[in-house]
Amino acid sequence: MPITPQQALQRTIEHREIFHDEMVDLMRQIMRGEVSPTMVAAITTGLRVKKETVGEIAAAAQVMREMSLKVDAPAYPYFVDIVGTGGDSANTFNISTCSMFVVAAAGVNVAKHGNRSVSSKSGSADVLEALGARIDLDPAAVAACLADTRIGFMFAPNHHPAMKVVAPVRKEMGVRTLFNILGPLTNPAGAPNMLMGVFHPDLVGIQVRVLQKLGVRHALVVHGKDGLDEISLGASTLVGELRDGQVSEYEIHPEELGFAMASSRQLAVADADESRRRVIEVLDNQPGVARDIVALNAGAALYAADLAASIAEGVALADEAIATGEARAKLDQFVVATRRLAPAIKDDR
């Protein structure tokens, strides 16, 4: 029997779980615009206060996936998503976006799902535009770009039109809710492998088990103990790994992978243009903390993609892709492809 919004709210007040089929039905009601903004705000606040369960998040992600505009991508032999929840308040340059070019240069198809900045100085969409790329590709164009360059960037608003229903209430609330952690779980290209950064240590164990329920093949969910939603150089990093249906949790330390410790403050930027400069410096093989953290995270993504047998082996492959100039060439190739595949810009003069 379907659950009403009022029943769902009462369940959260009583700190009781909304079960899978109920949550699926509730999310469909919300995404179809059948639930008032007041009730959406109340329910998502109630879920946050009681703490969303793995089952509730997985059910909500299932609905977002089914209502998304999908990218028709083939079963590439190595196919990964590199994504973060954001919200770590570190204001670093776009590490995962830079890593995308390194991973693709090493031979892995990357379907990156991203948006403009919400809490940071530069979102993935912002820095890609600053680098000269077009982000307004339709699903067919994203699929073509993925085939041509091994990179497909999916601008979230283009693929989740139903999210427009909840956008005003999310903006007015101004606090993290269930929707903040759903985005990284709803890749429209269905990449079976994933490197996901999360803003809170509790989300490591939760999100990796959500990915388990969603049938992801191999994933690393990471949180730097200095607060970064990336694998950090400033502290050890908590890792939740899903592989062959099994979950394990552990920590990794930068020194064990050959990197010197460095504060994330050295990675901070003021805006998308400064992030663009840092990305280009890394891809131009300029040594330093920025290059190190990209090599580390790209290496982990290559391991998550099953191209490398370990993170250490992945780091070596990432290092080679940067040093040979192949990662920089991949950036240039991607920018050209997006400009060719994007719709013509109308002249309103």
MOPETA-V34774 format. One record per run of one state. SS is the DSSP state (h for helix, s for strand, l for the rest). FROM is the first residue (numbers start at 1). TO is the last residue. If there is no record, write none. Layout:
SS&FROM&TO / SS&FROM&TO
//
This chain:
l&1&4 / h&5&13 / l&14&19 / h&20&31 / l&32&36 / h&37&50 / l&51&53 / h&54&66 / l&67&78 / s&79&84 / l&85&91 / s&92&92 / l&93&94 / h&95&105 / l&106&108 / s&109&114 / l&115&123 / h&124&130 / l&131&138 / h&139&149 / l&150&150 / s&151&155 / h&156&159 / l&160&160 / h&161&173 / l&174&177 / h&178&185 / l&186&192 / s&193&197 / l&198&201 / h&202&213 / l&214&217 / s&218&224 / l&225&236 / s&237&243 / l&244&245 / s&246&252 / l&253&253 / h&254&257 / l&258&263 / h&264&267 / s&268&268 / l&269&271 / h&272&283 / l&284&288 / h&289&304 / l&305&310 / h&311&323 / l&324&325 / h&326&341 / l&342&349
//
